Every structure is written in structure tokens, then in C-alpha cells.
Amino acid sequence: MTTIAKVFGDVNKQFINGVWKEGSSRTRAAIVDPYDNSVLTEVVLASKEDVDEAYHTAKEAQEKWSGTPKEEKVRVIERAMSILEENKAEVIDMLIRESGSSTLKATIEVKAALGIMNEAKTFPNRMEPVKISSPVPGKENHIYRKAAGVVGIIAPFNFPFHLSMRSIAPAIATGNAVVHKPDLQTAISGGAIIAKIFELAGLPKGVLNVLITNSAEIGNSFIQHPIPRVISFTGSTPAGRKVGSIAGENLKRAALELGGNNPFIVLKDADLKQAVNAAAFGGFLHQGQICMSINRILVHRNVHDKFVELLVAKLSKIPYGDPKNPEVIIGPIINEKHIQEILSLVKTAKAEGATVALEGKRVGNVLTPIVLTNVSNNSTIAQTEIFGPAVSIIAYDSEEEVLKLANDTEFGLSSAVFTSNLEKGIEFAQKIESGMTHVNDQTVNDEPEAPFGGEKSSGLGRYNGEWALEEFTTMKWISVQREDRQYPF
């Protein structure tokens, strides 16, 4: 068995051009366990000079990697998958300790990462040139799919391993080189450990570089740098607007997966028991710290009270506490600042007229589930991405009304609708303004072959499958005039 990292200290450095080294910044930062605030490791942060070195290294490596036979690209990804499979338990443990993931959530995350790696390994064989016809006599048109070049990737703290791999594996598979910046709070499971996996898999030096740092240290240099042609960002909408604006000013392509305010709609003919089970999972997996988590539950007034009763009963029994206990489902919030933001939103909701069906409580860094009822769709909490273990329940009277309520938000990432009439559910789903809608399921879904992304303020572009292929490649048209062409002058 290949051991990818015996302790956190094995990979608590920058990874540039195949070398593990300290950052050149003067700043040292601690990475902590969000459950008890214990220090897992310390890192000397990367500086602007490290950013510049990483990008130049990537540019040089990319030219050779792009021309590497497709069979070798596939073999590297397959070896990386084998190394991950051998070390799943260790990666899961890292996610539990660094991101506060439950065993269930961490296991789901590793499985999702393996899924996108398995999809990405098909990409080198999906980049064959094609011929298209021409109206010009004697002309041949050849269309070539080529790597975009160097890709800069910025990933969040919540699903750090998968949401990093979701861009890294497709980018590498399509012949790009990568400079990756994980969230500092989860820099090991979100970046360094991925670099170690690909290093052991034989990926050539410089094709993947990982920088552990933050915006206070490097400013906008990661996005503004002239070398990367694509910036892939997953994070909040305010941060995404900034990333997209800077990328646009510098004529870079931006793939942005941003925040959500995801509606979960219960029509009056829904199976309430199954809808409650789905709402509990979709609203409270990883303490609601998922871009796709359910924010608003819209329930027909005829079944509202029964739904609330069943949901509160279920959530009251969910185990919470230290995620190192494999029975725990609700673990810690990532940091104190975010705990206060969630509590402030709930306090504001109460002041604006919401009633509390399940109070929830703070136990150390853990917040137990909170259920609010009598919520107005134009209230602060209903129009804000909560990103925590709280849901708002809104009653409605007609399907026309609930569709307007569901769409009355700046966000449009994921959504769900429960009904016993599947054809009606599909028809209803098409009217919801979101990139993804799930009929008789919850909002937290991600499959490697299906397009993942949002509408409105929830982002630009799509990840996974052929859509990721589009994000990380560019097209070149080469025409060949095989017969003398007759020109008009």
C-alpha cells in the first residue's frame, strides 16, 4: 500500500515544480480542527513571488504535457485513482479532522472525487479532431480540440477534496497545467494531499502546482497573472463576482460555481414521509455548509403542519458532536465568524416575524438543527444563503404562487420538487430558474456525467462530463485548400 501522508506535516508545504518547500512569505498560519480548535499543522504561506514561479513553471510544463500521448495521460489518472482507493481511510480522516466532516459526508466526498477522476480519464480519447464540410470548392475543414493552456483553480473549504479534484482532474486530463489554491482552512485535504497523490502517480513535474496562502498575502495576483487562460472558482457569490470581474478585465475565461438559495418544494400530493427524509438530508448534510443545501422549504398549506411535525421529529434525533465519532451526523461549523453569521441570521429572522419550530442550540462549535416557520419569502433569511444547519419553511396555496416564490431570489443553483405525479413534476421543474432541479429527491446531487452549475447569481459555466471538457479546452479551426480557389478579384 502506498502511504500518501503519514501525518499532516508531510504535506504542509507549497508544491511547485514537483518540489515541496516552504512559502517565501513571512506569514505562518495554523490549520485547525474546527471541532476543538486544536492545531493540526502550521504552514508558511506562499507569496506573490511563489504565485509567479508556479505559473511560469506550469506554462513550461504544459507545453510538453499537452503533447504527451493520450495513453500516458490516462495511465497517470488511473494510477492516481488506485492510490486514492488504497488510502481512502486516510483521506476520510483528514476531511473529518480538517473540515469537520462527518464520516458519512467524507465518504460521500471521496466517492464523488473518484467519480470525476473516472470521467476525466475518458477525456484524452474525446479530443480527436473532426472534419466538417465547407461550401468552398476543394476546401477541407479540420476542427481540433486543444488544451486551454494553464488553469488557475480556487477551491472552497466545504467539500475541499472533491471540489478541488472536480477541476484538477479534468484540467490535467485535457492537457492543461494547473496552479491550484485551496482554501487555507482546508489546505491539506483540499490541495496538498491531491498534489501528493498525483506526484506518486507519476504526473510530470510542474503540471500540478499547489499554493497554500490567502488573499491577504497575495492580493489579486492569482487571477491577474498574465499566464493562466482559465480561472476556475468555487465559492460565495460576492467573491465570485470579484473573481469574474478581474478575469473579464484580463480577458480570461472564468468558470464560476457560486452560492445558492435552494428551494425544496412540497406539492400537496407529495409523499410526506419521503419528502421529510429528503429535506433532512439535503438541508443538514455537513451542517448545511454546501452550496446546494436546502435553504427554503416551500410546503402546500394543506400539508404544512404535518410536514413540520415530521421534520422536527426527525431532526431532533440526528446525532451531533465530534465528527470523529462515526455515528455523528452534525459536526462543527468551520469557524467562529461563520457561527456568528448563522446565529445573527436566525436572530434577524425571529425579529422579522419567524417562529421557531426547532430551536437548535450551540454546543461548543456545533450548531444543532434549526427550523423556522412563518417565514416571509422576502425576509432577510429567505433571501440569504444560510450555509448552516437552518431551514426556513414557507407555506403556499397554489402552484402558481409557489413557482413565483421559488424563483424570487437572485440565486439559481439547485432546487427540488416532490409530487406523486412525476410528469407534472418534470413540467414544474422546467419552470424553476436554476441550473439543476431534482424531482422527488433533495437538492444536494452531483454526478460526474451530468452538467453541474447555476443560473443568475449562482455562477457561469458547467462542470462534469462533456461540459467540463468545454470549460478546459479551446477549439481551433484549420482549413486546407486542396484545389486552387477562384477569388472575385
C-alpha positions, 0 to 999 in steps of 0.5 A: 500500500502506498502511504500518501501522508503519514501525518499532516506535516508531510504535506504542509508545504507549497508544491511547485515544480514537483518540489515541496518547500516552504512559502517565501512569505513571512506569514505562518498560519495554523490549520485547525480542527474546527471541532476543538480548535486544536492545531493540526499543522502550521504552514508558511504561506506562499507569496506573490513571488511563489504565485509567479514561479508556479505559473511560469513553471506550469506554462513550461510544463504544459507545453510538453504535457499537452503533447504527451500521448493520450495513453500516458495521460490516462495511465497517470489518472488511473494510477492516481485513482488506485492510490486514492482507493488504497488510502481512502481511510486516510483521506476520510480522516483528514476531511473529518479532522480538517473540515469537520466532516462527518464520516458519512459526508467524507465518504460521500466526498471521496466517492464523488472525487473518484467519480470525476477522476473516472470521467476525466480519464475518458477525456484524452480519447474525446479530443480527436479532431473532426472534419466538417464540410465547407461550401468552398470548392476543394476546401477541407475543414479540420476542427481540433480540440486543444488544451486551454493552456494553464488553469488557475483553480480556487477551491472552497473549504466545504467539500475541499477534496472533491471540489478541488479534484472536480477541476484538477482532474479534468484540467490535467486530463485535457492537457492543461497545467494547473496552479491550484489554491485551496482554501487555507482552512482546508489546505491539506485535504483540499490541495496538498494531499491531491498534489501528493497523490498525483506526484506518486502517480507519476504526473510530470513535474510542474503540471500540478502546482499547489499554493497554500496562502490567502488573499491577504498575502497575495492580493489579486495576483492569482487571477491577474497573472498574465499566464493562466487562460482559465480561472476556475472558482468555487465559492460565495457569490460576492467573491465570485463576482470579484473573481469574474470581474478581474478575469473579464478585465484580463480577458480570461475565461472564468468558470464560476460555481457560486452560492445558492438559495435552494428551494425544496418544494412540497406539492400537496400530493407529495409523499410526506414521509419521503419528502421529510427524509429528503429535506433532512438530508439535503438541508443538514448534510455537513451542517448545511455548509454546501452550496446546494443545501436546502435553504427554503422549504416551500410546503402546500398549506394543506400539508404544512403542519404535518410536514413540520411535525415530521421534520422536527421529529426527525431532526431532533434525533440526528446525532451531533458532536465530534465528527470523529465519532462515526455515528455523528451526523452534525459536526462543527461549523468551520469557524467562529465568524461563520457561527456568528453569521448563522446565529445573527441570521436566525436572530434577524429572522425571529425579529422579522416575524419567524417562529421557531419550530426547532430551536437548535442550540450551540454546543461548543462549535456545533450548531444543532438543527434549526427550523423556522416557520412563518417565514416571509419569502422576502425576509432577510433569511429567505433571501440569504444563503444560510450555509448552516444547519437552518431551514426556513419553511414557507407555506403556499396555496397554489402552484402558481404562487409557489413557482413565483416564490421559488424563483424570487431570489437572485440565486439559481443553483439547485432546487427540488420538487416532490409530487406523486405525479412525476410528469407534472413534476418534470413540467414544474421543474422546467419552470424553476430558474436554476441550473439543476432541479431534482424531482422527488429527491433533495437538492444536494446531487452531483454526478460526474456525467451530468452538467453541474452549475447555476443560473443568475447569481449562482455562477457561469459555466458547467462542470462534469462530463462533456461540459467540463471538457468545454470549460478546459479546452479551446477549439481551433479551426484549420482549413486546407485548400486542396484545389486552387480557389477562384477569388472575385478579384 
